């Protein structure tokens, strides 16, 4: 099977997954206490006629299955409706916040890879040394430390006591220098757990590959140790790293909800929390569906990367 046919087949197989995620999201939102009408009318007197009019406006007078089909039809046309809290387009609200979350998640992901993978390789090559033991302890602490606590600690140390970075987000475009400087602490906070996971996973994979016969054969042919590690061992070890990296996309987007709250960063995380508190169902459903799509696409890219890392893998 060619790569193009494989990608097309996997894409078609992901469509039922997305439909299932959308149905589950819609059902869970419906289980939340209260309705959008309750939020809209909480500060005013509501006549039965006004309440009935609002219920009809948001299709709440329809059966649940019909509400879902109406919403799904709008989603297929890339129309997520209007926000209940402000009568603003949901798509516009997400488009305004999406770059901030993408930049934060992208920097965090780069930090996790650039720190975790080299640290894991060094720990595996120097297995049993003090450096190896230290990396394992640091990785364990990185996984066990809650990101909200780590974020507050970094703010207190580097923002308040040392005054090296700002603790209040600047009013500037996301790619402005002052915004990128501010994102250092949030990105480190969000990427620490992933970096620790990549360190432990890379160490385990590289250690396993170093025991293989092809490594002994490469060394017997007189290849330099760096060449053996870089061109042979690391490439075979990255298959497991790629698999976990695809899963970490969901973790980074999910963790951004807490980190953005801690650092007051105006991304999708803060928008999602506010939408939940305001019973703004269209926003909640759109963001959850967006995250699910990102995870599915990340797993699809991981499957494609397998063949590049190991040509023995067929489609």
C-alpha positions in Angstrom: 0.0 0.0 0.0 1.4 3.4 -1.0 1.9 6.2 1.5 -0.8 8.3 -0.1 -3.4 5.5 0.1 -2.4 4.8 3.6 -2.8 8.4 4.7 -6.2 8.5 2.9 -7.3 5.3 4.6 -6.3 6.4 8.0 -8.0 9.8 7.5 -11.2 8.1 6.6 -10.9 5.8 9.7 -10.6 8.9 11.9 -13.9 10.3 10.8 -16.0 7.9 13.0 -13.7 8.7 15.9 -14.4 12.4 15.5 -18.1 11.8 15.2 -18.0 9.7 18.4 -16.0 12.4 20.2 -18.5 15.1 19.1 -21.4 13.0 20.3 -19.8 12.3 23.7 -18.9 15.9 24.1 -22.4 17.0 23.3 -23.8 14.5 25.8 -21.5 15.5 28.6 -22.2 19.2 28.2 -25.9 18.4 28.4 -25.3 16.7 31.7 -24.0 19.9 33.3 -26.4 21.6 35.7 -28.2 24.6 34.3 -28.9 25.7 30.8 -27.8 28.7 28.7 -31.2 30.3 29.3 -30.6 30.2 33.1 -27.3 32.2 32.5 -28.9 34.7 30.2 -31.8 35.4 32.6 -30.0 35.3 35.9 -30.0 39.1 36.3 -33.5 39.9 35.1 -37.1 39.0 35.5 -38.1 36.2 33.1 -41.6 35.8 31.8 -42.7 32.4 30.5 -42.9 33.9 27.0 -39.3 35.2 27.1 -38.0 31.9 28.5 -39.8 30.0 25.7 -38.4 32.4 23.1 -34.8 31.9 24.3 -35.3 28.1 24.4 -36.5 28.1 20.9 -33.5 30.4 19.9 -31.0 27.9 21.2 -33.0 24.8 20.0 -33.5 23.7 23.6 -37.1 22.9 22.9 -36.1 20.2 20.5 -35.3 16.6 21.4 -31.6 16.0 22.4 -30.9 13.9 19.3 -32.2 16.7 17.1 -30.2 19.3 18.9 -27.1 17.2 18.3 -27.8 16.8 14.6 -28.4 20.5 14.1 -25.2 21.3 15.9 -23.3 18.6 13.9 -24.6 20.0 10.6 -23.4 23.5 11.5 -19.9 22.1 12.5 -19.6 20.3 9.1 -20.1 23.8 7.6 -17.5 25.2 10.0 -20.1 27.2 11.8 -19.9 26.8 15.6 -22.7 29.2 16.2 -22.7 32.3 18.5 -21.5 32.6 22.0 -24.3 32.7 24.6 -22.4 35.0 26.9 -21.8 37.7 24.3 -23.7 36.9 21.1 -20.3 36.8 19.4 -19.2 34.2 16.8 -17.6 31.2 18.4 -15.2 30.8 15.5 -14.0 34.4 15.9 -13.5 33.9 19.7 -11.4 30.8 19.1 -9.4 32.3 16.2 -8.5 35.2 18.5 -7.2 32.9 21.3 -5.8 30.1 19.2 -2.4 31.7 18.3 -1.6 32.2 22.0 -2.2 28.6 22.8 -0.4 27.3 19.8 2.7 29.3 20.5 2.7 28.3 24.2 2.2 24.6 23.3 4.8 24.7 20.5 7.5 26.3 22.7 6.7 23.8 25.4 6.9 20.9 23.0 10.3 22.1 21.7 11.6 22.4 25.2 10.4 18.9 26.1 12.1 17.4 23.0 15.3 19.4 23.1 15.8 18.7 26.8 14.3 15.2 27.2 15.8 13.3 24.2 19.4 14.4 24.6 19.2 13.9 28.4 17.8 10.4 27.9 20.6 9.5 25.4 23.4 10.7 27.7 21.8 8.8 30.6 21.7 5.6 28.6 25.2 5.9 27.3 26.6 6.6 30.8 24.3 4.0 32.4 25.0 3.4 36.1 26.9 6.6 36.5 26.1 9.5 38.9 24.8 11.5 35.9 22.4 8.6 35.0 21.1 8.4 38.6 20.7 12.1 38.8 18.7 12.3 35.6 16.4 9.6 36.8 15.7 11.4 40.0 15.1 14.8 38.2 12.9 13.1 35.7 10.8 11.5 38.4 10.4 14.9 40.2 9.5 16.5 36.9 6.7 14.0 36.3 5.4 14.1 39.9 5.4 17.9 40.3 2.0 19.6 39.6 2.3 22.2 36.9 0.2 24.8 38.8 2.6 24.5 41.8 5.7 24.7 39.6 4.3 27.7 37.8 3.6 29.6 41.1 7.1 28.7 42.3 8.8 30.0 39.1 6.8 33.2 39.3 7.9 33.7 42.9 11.5 33.0 42.2 12.3 34.4 38.8 9.5 37.0 38.6 9.3 38.4 42.1 12.6 37.8 43.9 15.0 37.9 40.9 12.9 40.1 38.7 14.3 38.5 35.5 11.0 38.0 33.7 7.6 39.8 33.8 4.8 38.2 35.7 2.0 40.1 34.0 1.4 39.3 30.3 2.1 42.2 28.1 -0.4 43.9 25.8 1.4 43.0 22.6 1.1 40.6 19.7 2.0 37.0 20.5 5.2 37.1 18.5 6.4 40.4 19.9 9.7 40.1 21.8 8.1 41.1 25.1 5.5 38.4 24.7 8.1 35.7 23.9 10.1 36.7 26.9 7.0 36.4 29.1 6.3 32.9 27.7 9.6 31.5 29.0 8.1 30.6 32.4 4.8 29.3 31.1 6.5 27.2 28.5 9.0 25.7 31.0 6.1 25.0 33.4 4.1 23.2 30.7 7.0 21.4 29.2 8.7 20.1 32.3 6.5 17.0 32.7 6.8 16.1 29.0 10.6 16.6 29.1 10.9 14.3 32.1 8.8 11.7 30.3 10.9 11.9 27.2 14.0 11.5 29.3 12.9 8.3 30.9 11.5 6.9 27.7 14.6 7.7 25.6 16.9 6.3 28.2 14.9 3.0 28.3 14.8 2.8 24.5 18.5 3.6 23.9 19.5 1.2 26.6 17.6 -1.6 24.9 19.1 -0.7 21.5 22.6 -0.7 22.8 22.2 -4.4 23.7 21.4 -5.3 20.1 23.7 -7.3 17.8 23.8 -4.6 15.1 25.5 -2.2 17.6 28.2 -4.7 18.3 28.6 -5.3 14.5 28.9 -1.5 13.9 31.5 -1.1 16.6 33.4 -4.1 15.2 33.5 -2.4 11.8 35.3 0.5 13.4 32.5 3.1 13.3 32.9 6.0 15.7 30.8 5.8 18.8 29.0 9.0 18.0 28.1 7.7 14.6 26.8 4.5 16.1 24.6 6.4 18.6 23.4 9.1 16.2 22.8 7.2 13.0 21.8 3.8 14.3 20.8 3.6 17.9 19.0 7.0 18.2 17.0 6.5 15.0 15.7 3.1 16.1 14.9 4.5 19.6 12.9 7.4 18.4 9.9 5.2 17.3 8.7 4.9 20.9 9.4 8.6 21.4 7.3 9.5 18.4 4.4 7.4 19.8 4.4 9.2 23.1 5.0 12.6 21.5 1.7 12.2 19.7 -0.1 11.5 23.0 1.7 14.5 24.6 -0.1 16.8 22.2 -3.3 16.2 24.2 -1.4 16.6 27.4 0.0 20.0 26.4 -3.3 21.3 25.2 -5.0 20.0 28.4 -2.3 21.3 30.7 -2.5 24.7 29.0 -5.9 25.2 30.7 -4.2 25.3 34.1 -1.0 27.0 33.1 -2.9 29.8 31.3 -4.9 30.4 34.4 -1.8 30.6 36.6 0.0 33.0 34.3 -3.1 34.9 33.1 -2.2 34.1 29.5 -5.2 34.8 27.2 -5.4 31.5 25.4 -7.9 28.8 24.7 -7.5 27.4 28.2 -8.9 30.5 29.9 -11.6 30.8 27.3 -12.7 27.2 28.0 -12.8 27.7 31.8 -14.9 30.9 31.4 -17.2 29.1 28.9 -17.8 26.3 31.4 -18.6 28.7 34.2 -21.0 30.6 32.0 -22.6 27.5 30.5 -21.5 28.7 27.1 -22.0 25.3 25.5 -21.1 26.2 21.9 -17.6 27.4 23.0 -17.0 24.3 25.1 -18.1 21.9 22.3 -16.0 23.7 19.7 -12.8 23.7 21.8 -13.1 20.0 22.8 -13.7 19.1 19.2 -10.7 21.1 18.2 -8.5 19.4 20.7 -9.7 16.0 19.7 -9.0 16.8 16.0 -5.5 17.9 17.0 -4.8 14.6 18.8 -6.1 12.5 15.8 -3.9 14.5 13.4 -0.9 14.1 15.7 -1.4 10.3 15.8 -1.7 10.2 12.0 1.6 12.1 11.6 3.2 9.7 14.1 2.1 6.7 12.0 3.6 8.4 8.9 6.9 9.1 10.7 7.3 5.4 11.6 8.1 4.5 8.0 10.7 7.3 7.8 12.4 6.1 11.0 12.3 2.4 10.2 11.9 1.4 6.5 11.0 -2.1 7.5 7.6 -0.8 8.6 5.1 -1.3 5.8 1.7 0.2 5.3 
